[in-house]
Amino acid sequence: MAHRKPPLREVHADRGAKFTGFGGWEMPVEFDSIRTEHSAVRDSAGIFDVSHMSEITVSGADATELMQRLTTNDVTALDPGDSQYSCITDESGVILDDTVVYALPEGLDDADAATPTYLFIPNAGHDEQMYERWTTHRDEWGLDATVDDQTEEWAMFAVQGPEAPGLVADAANEEILDLSRFEATNTEIAESECLVARTGYTGEDGFEVLCPWDDAESVWGEFDCQPCGLGARDTLRIEMGFLLSGEDFDPENEPRNPYEAGISFTVKLDTEFVGRDALERAKDEGVDERFVGVKLAERGIARHGYELRSDDGDSIGHVTSGTMSPTLGEAIALGYVETDYAEPETRVRVVVRGDEKRARIVKTPFLEDK
Amino acid sequence: MFEIPDDLRYMESHEWTSTDDVARVGITDFAQDELGDVVFVELPEEGDDITKNEEFGVVESIKAVSDLYAPISGTVVGVNEALFDQPELVNDDPYAEGWMLEVEPADEGEFDELLTAEEYREQTE
C-alpha cells in the first residue's frame, strides 16, 4: 500500500530529511541527527511535522453525548478552548487509541458553549477506524451528531522547547502566551487561520498548531528553529515515559487497559462510556501488570519486545519501548512487569540478545526536573 | 557524497577492511550515516576467530540495531576499546578513529572476493 504523504513531503526532502513509514504515512524520521534535534528541543526549540496525526470533528446537538460515550475522560469538563488527554476503549476496557479531545473555541462555526464542536486527534492511520466507530455508534444510539474525518484537511506542527512560546508568539500574537497547558485558541499565522494549543509530546513547554493543508508551507516557514523528525520525537517522549500507540499499547499485540498503562487519570468512572464496567472491575480488583520505567546498569540497549526477568531469573514482563537517552546518556526503557516487581528501585534484568543485563525499575519521567 | 577510500575493500553490507597483514575492519561512511547517532557497539574479544560473511558483532544507533558481518576470516588481534566509551567515533571518523577490529587474516585470497571502492560506490549510488 502506498504511503500517505504530508503536505510538506518535498520541502522536507529538499531540507535533507530521511523518511520512514509510520502509521501508513511517509514521515521525516531525521533531519540532521536525532541527538542534535533532541537537544534543540530540550535546550532551545524544535519544530515537528506531525501531519500524520488524525483529525476528526464531531458537532451537532448530541456531540457531547457521543464523545462522552466513546472516550474515557469527562468531556463535560471542557469549556470551549479546553482540551484533555483521553482514551478510547473497547467493551473489555482495552485501549484502542489515546487521543487529545478539544472543545473547539467559539467562533469557528455555529458551535457555542452549550453545544460545542469537538475535535479529537487519533494516532496516525487510525482515522478511518475511528470515523467508523463514531458513526456506527452514533447510528446505533440514534444520536444527532455530524462526524467528519478532516485528517487530510489539516497539517499539524508541534513547536516545542523552552524557546517555543516566544517563537509562536512572534508568529501569531502575544495573547497565545496566556494559554494554560491544554488550552487552545484560533489565531492567524502567516495569514492562515490556525488552531494553536499549548500541548505537546516532549515534556517541554510548547504548542501544537493545526493549519489548513494548503497553507502548510507558509506556516511552517514562520518558525525559525531546528526541524525535528520522528526519531527525536520518540527519544523525547520516552524520556518522559509517555505512551506510544502501537508500541506501548495495541489492541492486537499489546492489549492494555488504562490502569495497566499508568494513565488511570484519563478514566472518569462517574461517566458512561464503552468499557466503563470492565474498567471499574479492573480498578476494584487491581491489575496483574504495570507500565514502568527501566534503567540499565550495564552496557546495552533495551528494545521493544525484550524480556524482563526478576533478579532470580524468572520472566516477569517485557520492554515495549527503549532507547539510549540523549539527555542522560543512559539506556532507558518502558515496559510492563508483574505488579510485585513494579516498585521503583526493584532490581530486574533485561535480556539483550540472550544476555541478562542488570537493570532497575525507576519512576518516570526519567528526567528529574520534569 | 560519502567518503569511500580507494585503498580499502568493502562488503555489500557496508563493512570495510584494509588489506594489510593485520587488517583493520569497520563500517563505511554510508553505513554510519544510515544508522544515525551510534550509541553502542558489541565486539568480539582479542583471540576470538571471526568467519567471513558471519556476524561478528552489533552496532546500535538511537533508532536501530544492526548486525556486523565479517569481511574476512581470521583471528582478532585488536579491538578498538575507545568505542565502548565513545561510540560516536563511528559517526565522526568511520575509517580512522572509528575502526572496530584488527584481524590477522586466515586467507589473504579473501580480499580479492570483496568489492573494490569503485564497485562499492556503484552500489551506494
Interface residues (C-beta under 8 A of the other chain):
Chain A: V29 E30 S33 I34 R35 G231 D234 T235 R299 G300 I301 R303 T323 M324 P326 A331 R353
Chain B: G36 D37 V39 F40 E42 V58 E60 S61 I62 K63 V65 F84
